[in-house]
């Protein structure tokens, strides 16, 4: 194409450059204080997230996978229990159930790529203890439907909200619906640190106390080991960096929604594409577009064409749902809706370093592909 640009799928250097001075000043402050583990910066981060999403307890942990494992352990989930989740999720969702000794039960997703409530109810057995919805791509599931199923069968909900910090359903934030919710703070997330990080959130005092013990070797506030625990603490340097990033967080989420609107308006008439729901398409949802995941009947050709145009794209999770990874033992699982979707899905660049011109160029390239 004329006027070729280079647009990486994600631009880590540009995002650092935007806050470079404040980040470096913060690092100097933390390092000069020798404040590394469970210091006031972490406490400030936890208070900031409480205020952001409206939850009683926030506990910073080592990463999003550990957040899920600790939440399940705190809820006493283990051998003999089943955890229902969508197969269209990151492997960590299923791995968390596996590593507490429970059985992950994989179900279908709906047209918006979120877990399908009807499929959830069909999967309930007398061993089911947990529904674990993945709040995917910056969207929150239909939590009313899932809560109705949980109430009907006496189940708990633990949310994998790794990709959905501040996303809402009916005015309530992802992570705050169930007994506990978890977030990833991986660098590419809407709120990302400079390494691994995660958080467990809950309104339940007992779950919060249990996670606090589990993340720090079973030690209570007096330093006494009162139970078996592990080492899964969000380090203080990362917490301090996250506090800097939180200063622009709400503005950043609105920018993501602006880019999503640009994509939607430019591409909605292309019949071969299935786009994510547009911002404000349904008043029940406030989507923050961690990812912009569309479907194309010519996915692989479109991806190659965009690469030739200088546009980076990603096929999430190697183009497979969890049950499609042969080494995991889901040989007898068949999920036709998920399987069709994984043959079609593709993610466009979505981050706050994108300019309007960048987004317009991505759209022009896609339109050019379909005209050919």
N, C-alpha and C positions, 0 to 999 in steps of 0.2 A: 504493500500500500504506500501511496505517497505520504510524506510526512511521518515516516515510521518513528515510533517512540519505543522506549524500553520501560516496561512497567512490571516490576517483580511482583510475584504473588503476595509476598509480605516484605516490608522494608524496615528491617531492624535498625540500620544506621540512621535513617531519617527520623524515626521515632525517638531515638536517643538524642539526636541533634536538637530536636525541638525543645528539650528540657535539660540540655547538657549542663549548664551552669548550676542549676538548682540541684541536680542529681549529684554532681561532683562536690558541691558544698555539703550536701547531706552525707555523702560517704566520708568526707573529711571529718565532719562532726562526730559521726558514729565511731570511726576508727580512733579518733583522738580521745574519745571517752572509754575506749576498750569495751564497748557495749555490744556483745555478740549473741548471747543466748538468753531468752526470756527477760528482756529488758523493757524499758518504758516505751520504746518505739513499737514493739509488738503490741503492748497494751493499747497504745494509741490507735494502731491499725485495727485492732479488734473492736474498739469503741467506734471507729469510723464506719466499719461495716455494719455494726448494729444500727447506727443511725441511717445508713444508706438504704437498708432493706427492711428495717423494722422488725428486728428479731431480738430476743432476750440475751442469748449467749452466742459468742463467736470464739472459736479456738483455732488459731493458726497452726497448721501442721506441715509436714515435710513436702507433701505433694497431693494431687487430687486422688491418686490411687490409695494412698494411705488414709486419706479422709474417708473414703468409702469403707475401707476395711475397719477402721476405728469405729465408725458409726454402726456398722453391723455388729461388731463385738460388743459395743456398749448396749445394744439392743438385745444381746444374748442370742444372736443368730448363729447357728452352727450345724453340726452333722445332723442329718435327718430332716432339715428344713429346706424348702424350696423358695427361690427368689425369682419372681417373674419380671422380665425386662424385654425391651425390644431388641431384636437382633441387629437393627441399624443403630449401633452405638460403638463407642471405642472399646477395645478389648478389656480395658481396666474395669468397666462396669461388671462384666462377667467374671473377671479374675478376682474381684473383691469377694464375690460369693464363694468362688472356688477355694480361696485361701483362708476362709473362716470355716471351711468344711461343709458348706451348704451346696445346694445344687442350683446352678443358673438355669432357668426355664425361659427359652427364647420364643418371642411371639412377633406378630406382624406389625408393620407401621401403616399409617394412613397416608392420604394424599399429601399432607403437609410434612411428611417424613417423621412425624411424631408417633409414639406408641399408640396402637389401636385399642381402645377400651373393650370393644367386643371380643377381640382376640385375647385380651387379658382375662376376661371372665371365663372364657372357654378353657383356659389353662389352669384354673384354680383346682387344686386337689386337697385332700385332707392333710397333706404335708406342707402346703403353702403357708408361709408366714409373712412374706414381704412382697409388696409391689414396688419396684424400683424404676420409676420413669426417668428417662434421660431428657432433660430440658435442652433440646438439641438446636445448634446453630443460632442460639440467641432467642429462641422461642420457648414459651412455657406450654406444657401439655394442657389438655382439657382436664383440669384437676377436679372439677365438680364430678365428672363421670368416673374418674378413678377413685375419688373418695367414696362415692356411692357404692362401688364394688368392695372397697376395703371395709366399709361399715357393714355391708351385707354379709360378708364372710369372716368378719373379725380379724382383719389383716392390718398390718402397719405399712406406712409409706415411708420410704427413705429415698430422697431425691438425689439423683446424679445431675446436679445443676452446674457441672463443670464449665459449660459454654454459655451460661445464661445469667450472669450476675446483673441484677437490676431489671431483667425481663419480668413482665407481669402478666397474670391472668386475672381478670376481674378486679384489677387494682391491687392485687397482692403479689409480692415478689417471689420468684422462683427460689426454692430452698426453704421457704417458710411454711409450706403446706403440711408436710408430714411430720413424723416424730423427729426427723433430722434431715438436713440437706447438706450437700457437699459441693465445694467449688475447687477448680484448678486455677492456679495462678502462674501457669506455664507462660513463657514469654510471649507467645502468639495469642494469648487470650485477651479478651476485652480489657481486663486488668491483669497485666503480666509483669512479673519481676524479672530479674536477670539470671534466672536459673529455675529450679523447681520450687514450687510452693503450693499450698492448698489451705483449705479451711473447712471446718465442720461448724454448722450453725444449728441451733435448736432453741425451742421455747421450753424445753423440759429440763428441770433442774438436775434430775438424776442422770440423764444422758450427758449433760454438760460436765458434771462432776466425774463421771466415768471416763469420758474422752480426755479430760484434763489429766487424769491419772495415767491412762494408757499411753498418752503421747510423751510422757516424761518418766519412764521406767517404773511406773506404779507409785511414784512419790507424791505425798500430800504436801500441803503448803508449809508444813514444818520440816520437810525433808525426810520424813519417815516413809519407808517403803511399806505400803499396806496391801499391795496386790501385784500380780505379774503385769508388767507393762513393756513398752518398747521405746525406742528413741525416734520420735516423729515430730520434731519441733520446727516450726517456721523460724529460720534464723533471723536475728534482729536486723542485719544489714538489708536483707530482702524486705522486711517489714517497713523499714525506713524509706526505701525506694518506692514501695507501694503507696506510702502516705503522700509522697510527692505526686505520684500519678493520679491519686484520688482527687487532687485539687482541680483537675480538668475533666474528671470522669463523666459528669453529666453532659457537658458540652461535647465530649467525644462520642457519647452514645447518640446524641442528636445528629452528629455528623455522619455516623454510620447509617442512620435512617434517611438522611438526605441522599447519600450515595445509592442506597437501595431504591429510593424513589426514582432516581435518574435511570437506573437499570430497568426498573419496571416500566416506566413511561416509554423508553426507547425500544424495548424488546417484547412488549406484551402482545404485539400483533403477529409475531412469528409463530405460526401454528405448530411447528415441530418442537417448540420449547415449552416446558412446564416450569414456571417461575415460582419462587417462594411467595407466600402471601405478601401483598404490598403493605407498607406502613399504613395503619389506620383502616385497613380493609375490613376488619372486624373489631368493633369497639371493645370486645372482651380482652383483646390481646395488645400488649405493648412489647413489640419485638425489638431487640437491640442488634441483630444481625452480626453475631460473632462470625458467621460465615454466610456467604451468598451462594447457596447450593441449588442449582437448577438441574433440570433433566433435558437431555437432547437425544433424539433418535439417531443422531449422527455424532455421538459424543467424541469418539476417538479422532475422527476427521476434523471436528471443530477444535479439539485441543491442539492438534498438530498445526492447523491453520493459525491459531492464535499465537502459538510459539514462533511461527515464521514472522508474525507481525510484531514480535517482541513482548507479547503479553503472557505473563506467567499464570498458570492455572494449576489446580490440584484435584486429583481424584481421591476423595477422602478414604483413608484406611485401605489403601491399595486396591480400591474398587471392590471390596468384599465386606459383607456383613459377618458378624461373629460366627454364625453357624457354617459359613463357607470356608473357614480355615480348617483344612483337613486334619491338622494335628491336634485339634481340641476335642475330638470325639463326639461331634454332633452329626454323625453319619446318617441318622434316620430322621433328621429334621428337614422338613420341606416347608418353605415360606414363599409362595409364588410372588406375592406383591413385593416383598423386600428384594427378591432375586431379580425381578424385572427392573426395579428402581436402581439396583447397584450396577446394572449394565448400562445405565443412562446418566448417572449423576456426575456433575462437574461443578467445581467451585471457582468463581471469579474472584479477582482481587477485591479485598474488603478490609480496609484499614484507614486510619485517620490521616496518613501521609498522602493519600490519593487526592489529587486536585480535581476540580470539575472537568478540566481538560483531559485528565487521565481517564476518568470515567466515560466521558464522551468518546474518547478514542477506542476504548474497549468495546463500546456499543457499536461504533462504526465498523470495527473489524468483524463483529459477529453478523451485522447486517450484510456486509460485503460477502461473507462466507455463504450466506443463504441466497443471495442474489446469483451467485455462481452456480 
